[in-house]
């Protein structure tokens, strides 16, 4: 298993700008809760799932099964 950034640099730039504006909270989520702090709980749970391969909700990170 490995986690990497999205290969599309424009997406990475946009999401990082959003993270900076929201103090590290997912720019794709409305609520500023601990679960939405990047790397969000949803993606941490997906990382823990050995069968999951894909992007996090905002498409900043990609998990591979290797």
N, C-alpha and C positions, 0 to 999 in steps of 0.2 A: 504494500500500500504506500502511495505517496500523494502528497498534496502539492500542487503548483499553482502559480498565478495564471489567469487567463492569458492566452497568447495574443489576444487583441489589446494592444497597448492603449488604444483610445478608451476602451472599457475600463481598464485598470486605472488610468488617469482620472476618469470621471468618478469612479467609485471612491478612489482615494481622496479626491476633492470633497466629495460628499461626507466621507468619514471625518475629515478635518473640520468641516462646518458643524457636524453633529457630535463632536468630541468623542469619536470612536464608535458611535452607535451606527448601526446599519442605516444607510441613507434610503434604503428601500422600505423601511418600516416606519410607521407613524409614532409608535410609543418608544420612549427612552427607558427601557427596562434592562435589568441585568442579562436577561435572555437574548436581548438584541444587541449587546455589545459585541463588536467584531473580534473574533470569529464567533458567530452567533451559536446559541445552543442547538438550533435546528441542524446546522452543519456539523457541529461536534458530534451530535447523535448519528448523523449520516456517516461520518468518519468511522464511528464505532461499528457500524453495520458492515460486515465483511462482503456482503453482496451488493452494496451501493457503489456505483461509479457515476460521476457526473459533477455538475456545477453546484455551488452553493446558491442560495436564493438570489443574490444580487449579481452572480456570475463573476465574482472576483477570483474565487478559488475553484480548482478542479481536483477531484479525488480520483485516482486510478486504483484499480485492484491489483495491478502488477501480477 
